[in-house]
Amino acid sequence: MYIGQVSGTVVATIHQETFDRHKLLLVDKLDLNGRATGYYDIAVDVVQAGVGDVVLVLDEGNSARQIIGKEPDGAIRAVIVGVVDEISVVSSQKSE
């Protein structure tokens, strides 16, 4: 699971039925400082996210297929499971 930012949509002329009624979005993975890492996934959208949204992505195939209801079959690896409103990172470094 990771936090990412939706950077675009994916359009296909031929669809596999697993993706019926779901958008495919291009998601850039973010680091702890909120910057894009250059790594991305094409994720199935189940929360109506849009371009620019910061999202929570489940990127484990079996769990993703269960959310869509296509387990054990289906060609799904990543699914957007939430839109992130706020991120708070607490530093674990101790000052000496």
C-alpha positions as CSV (number, residue, x, y, z in Angstrom):
1,M,0.0,0.0,0.0
2,Y,1.3,3.5,-0.8
3,I,0.3,7.1,-1.2
4,G,0.3,8.6,-4.7
5,Q,-1.0,11.4,-6.8
6,V,-3.2,10.8,-9.8
7,S,-1.4,12.3,-12.8
8,G,-3.7,11.1,-15.7
9,T,-6.2,8.7,-17.1
10,V,-5.8,5.6,-19.2
11,V,-8.0,5.1,-22.2
12,A,-8.3,1.8,-24.0
13,T,-10.4,0.9,-27.1
14,I,-10.6,-2.7,-26.1
15,H,-11.6,-3.5,-22.5
16,Q,-11.3,-6.7,-20.5
17,E,-14.6,-7.2,-18.7
18,T,-12.9,-7.0,-15.3
19,F,-12.6,-3.2,-15.8
20,D,-16.3,-2.6,-16.7
21,R,-17.7,0.5,-14.9
22,H,-14.2,1.4,-13.5
23,K,-11.8,4.1,-14.6
24,L,-8.1,3.4,-15.0
25,L,-5.9,6.1,-13.6
26,L,-2.1,6.7,-13.8
27,V,-0.8,7.2,-10.2
28,D,2.7,8.6,-9.3
29,K,4.1,7.1,-6.1
30,L,5.0,9.8,-3.6
31,D,7.9,9.9,-1.1
32,L,7.6,10.9,2.6
33,N,8.1,14.6,1.5
34,G,5.2,14.4,-0.9
35,R,7.4,14.4,-4.0
36,A,6.8,12.1,-7.0
37,T,9.3,9.3,-7.1
38,G,9.2,8.6,-10.8
39,Y,7.5,5.2,-10.2
40,Y,3.9,4.8,-11.2
41,D,1.0,2.3,-11.4
42,I,-2.1,2.0,-13.5
43,A,-4.7,1.6,-10.9
44,V,-8.4,0.8,-11.0
45,D,-10.5,3.6,-9.4
46,V,-13.3,2.6,-7.0
47,V,-13.5,5.9,-5.1
48,Q,-14.1,8.4,-8.0
49,A,-10.7,10.0,-7.7
50,G,-9.6,12.6,-10.3
51,V,-6.4,14.0,-11.7
52,G,-4.4,15.9,-9.0
53,D,-6.0,13.9,-6.1
54,V,-3.7,12.4,-3.5
55,V,-4.8,8.8,-3.1
56,L,-4.2,5.6,-1.1
57,V,-3.3,2.7,-3.4
58,L,-3.5,-1.0,-2.6
59,D,-0.9,-2.5,-4.9
60,E,-1.2,-6.2,-4.0
61,G,-3.0,-8.2,-6.7
62,N,-5.1,-10.7,-4.7
63,S,-6.4,-8.0,-2.3
64,A,-7.1,-5.7,-5.2
65,R,-9.1,-8.4,-7.0
66,Q,-11.1,-9.0,-3.8
67,I,-12.1,-5.3,-3.6
68,I,-13.3,-5.4,-7.2
69,G,-15.0,-8.7,-6.6
70,K,-13.1,-10.6,-9.3
71,E,-11.0,-12.9,-7.1
72,P,-9.4,-15.3,-8.0
73,D,-9.7,-14.2,-11.7
74,G,-9.0,-10.9,-13.2
75,A,-6.0,-8.8,-14.4
76,I,-5.9,-6.3,-11.5
77,R,-2.8,-5.5,-9.6
78,A,-3.5,-2.0,-8.1
79,V,-6.7,-0.3,-6.9
80,I,-7.3,3.2,-5.5
81,V,-9.1,2.6,-2.2
82,G,-9.2,6.2,-0.8
83,V,-8.7,9.9,-1.4
84,V,-6.3,11.4,1.1
85,D,-7.4,14.6,2.8
86,E,-4.3,15.2,5.0
87,I,-0.9,13.6,5.7
88,S,1.0,14.1,9.0
89,V,4.5,12.6,9.4
90,V,6.0,12.4,12.9
91,S,9.8,12.3,13.0
92,S,11.2,9.4,15.0
93,Q,14.6,11.0,15.3
94,K,15.8,11.8,18.8
95,S,17.7,14.9,19.5
96,E,20.9,14.6,21.6
